[in-house]
Structure formats: structure tokens, C-alpha cells
């Protein structure tokens, strides 16, 4: 697997890149600015996954330049998985990343200061590389009560957001895969999401749509404050 580190923090390159290169089957390339990232892609570099910082203020490209870059990269190179790495603990950025992955999936949003190590990071990398999605489970507000789901449905969405497959959710919750599928069907209905047939026709990623709707629900509840 080819991982590209796109980040303007020298320490991130100095510490993470060597650790990743020690792992079997991992190739690493590096870019220290958005302009360098785009230039290397235009020159034919083809990473499987980009670890993309959201804040390139050190490089003089802006505090949310990475988010703009993610949108551009997805348009031009739709097969590259994008794993956003951020110091910004904000639901809205996670929602933007889900918007980027609406059709193709392969997106994630992680908080730099919450990562527990290279093994955990590689788990997230493999999830998005395989077509999945992931959001840092410690993201502030992620566990807030969205108003449209039951407690059980919220727990299912939380696991979807963390990159769990239906089988993994079933094993974690000690229920059958069929029960997980019924929960997902109920979540679709609660949020007015496309049916499986519409999803296939529109080439949408239902897991992204579910998490995006959930984030919208949470933020609406937070904005309204306590009833």
C-alpha cells in the first residue's frame, strides 16, 4: 500500500514516515504543502491513501486549506482514499469529509492528538483504502443525542462512523447481521435516505449518507440547545 503524507508539520514527517516505512508492504511518499501535493499527483504519483492535514498555515496556505484540497483531489483523483488529519475538533469538518465521500466513500476524519499509535492509524488507513469511512470516536459532540434515532440506532451509527462493517457491528453488539440490517433500514427511514435501489442507481454510499445525516442531526440538536 502506498501512503502519502501531506502535512506542513516537520515533526509529523520526521516521526511518522520512518515508522510507517518499517511496516511490511507500506510505501511512503511525502509532501509539505498543498502545492507540492498537487504537483506530485500531476506528475503521476499515485498513492492509495493520502494522510491529509487540514491546517496548512505553517506553509502559508491557510488554516483549512486541506479541506479545500480534499475536495479538489477527490474530483480529479476519485480512486485515492483521503484520511483527514486535524487538530480541529469540529463536527462540521467531519461532515464536510462525509460530503466529499458521498458517492465513493474512502474518506475519514481523525484528530491528531487522539491517535494512540501507528497500529491504530494503519487500521484507519486500511478501512478507507478498502472503501469504508471512519470518524474519530473521540470527536467532540459525536456522542450527542440526535433527535431522530433511538439509543440502539445511535449506537449502530456510531460504529458505522468508526468504520465497522455490518458483521463487525453484529459481533460487537452480540446480535445477528440481519438485526443490524434491520436497524440500518430503520435509520434510512428515520432520515429519509434513498432506498437500496435508489442508492445503486445514484451510485451513493449509504454508510456515508447515514453518517452525514447523523452529523446534521447532532449539530441541529446542539444548535437548538436543551429543550
VENDANOR-V883382 format. One record per residue. N is the residue number from 0. RES is the residue in three letters. PHI is phi as a letter, one per 20 degrees, with the letter a starting at -180 (NA if undefined). OMEGA is omega in degrees with one decimal (999 if undefined). Layout:
# VENDANOR-V883382
<<N	RES	PHI	OMEGA> <N	RES	PHI	OMEGA>>
This chain:
# VENDANOR-V883382
<<0	UNK	NA	-179.8> <1	UNK	d	179.1> <2	UNK	d	175.4> <3	UNK	d	174.9> <4	UNK	e	177.9> <5	UNK	d	-171.5> <6	UNK	b	-179.6> <7	UNK	e	179.2> <8	UNK	e	-178.6> <9	UNK	g	-177.2> <10	UNK	f	179.9> <11	UNK	f	177.8> <12	UNK	f	-174.9> <13	UNK	f	-176.8> <14	UNK	e	-172.9> <15	UNK	f	-175.8> <16	UNK	g	178.9> <17	UNK	f	179.8> <18	UNK	f	179.6> <19	UNK	f	-178.3> <20	UNK	f	178.1> <21	UNK	f	-177.1> <22	UNK	e	178.6> <23	UNK	f	174.1> <24	UNK	m	-178.6> <25	UNK	d	172.5> <26	UNK	d	-175.9> <27	UNK	c	169.2> <28	UNK	c	-172.5> <29	UNK	c	173.6> <30	UNK	b	-173.9> <31	UNK	d	175.9> <32	UNK	b	175.7> <33	UNK	f	-178.4> <34	UNK	f	177.7> <35	UNK	f	177.9> <36	UNK	g	-177.9> <37	UNK	f	180.0> <38	UNK	f	-178.6> <39	UNK	f	176.6> <40	UNK	f	178.9> <41	UNK	f	178.6> <42	UNK	e	174.5> <43	UNK	o	175.3> <44	UNK	f	-174.4> <45	UNK	c	177.5> <46	UNK	f	173.8> <47	UNK	f	-177.2> <48	UNK	c	172.8> <49	UNK	d	169.0> <50	UNK	e	-167.6> <51	UNK	d	176.2> <52	UNK	f	177.4> <53	UNK	e	-173.0> <54	UNK	d	177.5> <55	UNK	d	-179.9> <56	UNK	f	177.3> <57	UNK	f	178.5> <58	UNK	e	179.3> <59	UNK	m	-176.6> <60	UNK	d	174.8> <61	UNK	o	-175.0> <62	UNK	f	177.3> <63	UNK	c	-178.9> <64	UNK	f	-179.3> <65	UNK	f	179.2> <66	UNK	f	176.1> <67	UNK	f	178.9> <68	UNK	f	180.0> <69	UNK	g	179.4> <70	UNK	f	-179.7> <71	UNK	f	-179.4> <72	UNK	f	179.7> <73	UNK	f	178.6> <74	UNK	f	-174.1> <75	UNK	e	-176.0> <76	UNK	c	-171.1> <77	UNK	f	-177.8> <78	UNK	e	-179.8> <79	UNK	e	176.2> <80	UNK	f	-176.2> <81	UNK	c	178.8> <82	UNK	d	-177.8> <83	UNK	f	178.3> <84	UNK	d	-170.6> <85	UNK	b	168.9> <86	UNK	e	-177.2> <87	UNK	e	-178.5> <88	UNK	e	-173.6> <89	UNK	c	177.3> <90	UNK	f	-174.6> <91	UNK	f	177.8> <92	UNK	f	176.1> <93	UNK	g	178.7> <94	UNK	f	177.6> <95	UNK	f	178.9> <96	UNK	f	175.9> <97	UNK	f	175.3> <98	UNK	f	178.9> <99	UNK	f	-177.4> <100	UNK	e	-172.9> <101	UNK	g	-178.7> <102	UNK	d	-173.5> <103	UNK	e	-174.0> <104	UNK	m	175.6> <105	UNK	l	177.4> <106	UNK	c	176.2> <107	UNK	b	-179.1> <108	UNK	b	-177.0> <109	UNK	c	174.8> <110	UNK	e	-175.4> <111	UNK	g	-173.2> <112	UNK	e	178.4> <113	UNK	d	-178.0> <114	UNK	f	-176.4> <115	UNK	e	179.2> <116	UNK	q	-176.0> <117	UNK	f	-179.9> <118	UNK	f	179.0> <119	UNK	f	178.5> <120	UNK	g	-179.7> <121	UNK	f	174.3> <122	UNK	f	177.7> <123	UNK	f	179.3> <124	UNK	g	-178.9> <125	UNK	f	179.3> <126	UNK	f	-178.4> <127	UNK	f	177.7> <128	UNK	f	-179.5> <129	UNK	e	178.2> <130	UNK	o	-177.3> <131	UNK	e	178.4> <132	UNK	c	174.3> <133	UNK	b	173.6> <134	UNK	c	-179.9> <135	UNK	g	-177.3> <136	UNK	f	-178.5> <137	UNK	e	178.3> <138	UNK	g	-177.5> <139	UNK	g	177.6> <140	UNK	n	-176.4> <141	UNK	f	-179.2> <142	UNK	e	179.3> <143	UNK	f	-175.4> <144	UNK	e	168.7> <145	UNK	f	-170.0> <146	UNK	e	-169.6> <147	UNK	d	-176.7> <148	UNK	c	172.3> <149	UNK	f	178.0> <150	UNK	g	-179.7> <151	UNK	f	179.3> <152	UNK	f	177.7> <153	UNK	f	178.6> <154	UNK	f	177.1> <155	UNK	f	179.8> <156	UNK	f	178.3> <157	UNK	g	179.8> <158	UNK	f	174.5> <159	UNK	g	-178.3> <160	UNK	f	-179.0> <161	UNK	e	173.1> <162	UNK	n	-179.0> <163	UNK	f	171.5> <164	UNK	f	177.0> <165	UNK	g	179.9> <166	UNK	f	-179.8> <167	UNK	f	176.7> <168	UNK	f	179.7> <169	UNK	f	179.7> <170	UNK	f	-179.2> <171	UNK	f	-176.0> <172	UNK	e	-179.2> <173	UNK	l	176.6> <174	UNK	c	179.6> <175	UNK	e	175.8> <176	UNK	f	177.6> <177	UNK	f	177.6> <178	UNK	f	176.5> <179	UNK	f	-180.0> <180	UNK	f	177.7> <181	UNK	f	176.2> <182	UNK	f	-179.4> <183	UNK	f	177.1> <184	UNK	f	178.6> <185	UNK	f	177.8> <186	UNK	f	174.9> <187	UNK	g	-176.6> <188	UNK	f	-178.4> <189	UNK	f	-176.8> <190	UNK	e	179.2> <191	UNK	m	-177.2> <192	UNK	e	-178.6> <193	UNK	g	173.6> <194	UNK	f	176.9> <195	UNK	g	179.7> <196	UNK	f	178.6> <197	UNK	f	179.4> <198	UNK	g	-179.9> <199	UNK	f	-179.1> <200	UNK	f	-178.1> <201	UNK	e	-177.8> <202	UNK	l	179.4> <203	UNK	e	176.3> <204	UNK	d	-172.1> <205	UNK	f	-179.3> <206	UNK	f	174.9> <207	UNK	f	-179.0> <208	UNK	f	179.2> <209	UNK	f	-178.4> <210	UNK	f	178.1> <211	UNK	f	179.0> <212	UNK	f	179.1> <213	UNK	f	178.2> <214	UNK	f	175.5> <215	UNK	g	-179.5> <216	UNK	f	179.6> <217	UNK	f	-175.8> <218	UNK	f	175.5> <219	UNK	f	179.5> <220	UNK	f	178.7> <221	UNK	f	-178.8> <222	UNK	f	-179.5> <223	UNK	f	-178.3> <224	UNK	m	-178.0> <225	UNK	f	179.6> <226	UNK	e	999>>
